[in-house]
Amino acid sequence: MKKILSLLFLLTLTNTYAQKTPIQLLPSGHILVKAKIEGKEGNFIFDTGGGINLFFDSFIKSIKPASTYNFLTAYRATSERINAPIYENKEIVFAGKKFFKVPYTSFDLKANGIDGVISLQMFNDTDILIDYNNKEIVLTDFSKEAIAKSFDIQLITHADKSTDITTYITLNDKYTIQVLLDSGAGDNSFWLSDRFINTLGIDKSTLEITEKKSEFDEKIVTKFYKGSIKSISNQYARREAPQVTFVEGLIYEGKTSINWLGNKIGISLKNKKIYILD
């Protein structure tokens, strides 16, 4: 009986202190999470393609410094140049874990019920499990587990202030390209450089063309060409006849969402792996 009680107590402690947090899946497929920034709780898009944490001015203005002389020059996927002011959080609490001295930027943007973006940058030493079925994110350590399905990722970093991830996929079972993995794109988003229109032998006149102004600078307009291709795949996932968007000036060969890879996806920056658990 004493051993059973000890085991029950241990299980209770494990559940109490489990480093996980519920997520809300928006109709668009975006992942909404909660975090405390300097003790202030907010709702944030969990964005594997965000590079750096970004907090809207309306949320962060009361707890950030009045000014900063530090900045980061970066490029959006559409090749738009951004000079972002850089600040540093003393403490962020996410999924029960504290992160210290985390760089961030801010912008005067408003989105109903959303206070900004949580990126991968602060998870260099902490592995992440995104569980779409149970609607939660779990912080873990995949190096202690033997997982059958995994594939390599590559890190894009900038002076330890931003982190993105890429991997290789195959188009039409023939063309292998490197793509940014971007949970911030929502569900079933497949962007390809417009250079691949000719490579894939697509008649440009058959594509639906739209133009979009930048949210940061409305003088910048990008053309998008929408259509479909035969397939997108890697060794564990495949989409037949996916709708894709060829993007003018895309700085990557491609950029995709992550939901199509599986229902339970593990991300390890330190191991440079993505694990497919379901």
CORDA-V897521 format. One record per helix or strand of 3 or more residues. SS is the DSSP state (@ for helix, = for strand). FROM is the first residue (numbers start at 1). TO is the last residue. Records with the same first field share a line. If there is no record, write none. Layout:
# CORDA-V897521
SS=FROM-TO, FROM-TO
This chain:
# CORDA-V897521
@=2-16, 57-60, 121-123, 142-144, 183-185, 196-199, 204-206, 259-261
==20-22, 31-37, 40-46, 53-56, 71-75, 81-85, 87-94, 97-107, 116-118, 127-131, 136-140, 150-152, 154-158, 162-171, 175-181, 190-193, 208-213, 221-228, 231-233, 238-240, 243-247, 254-256, 264-268, 273-276
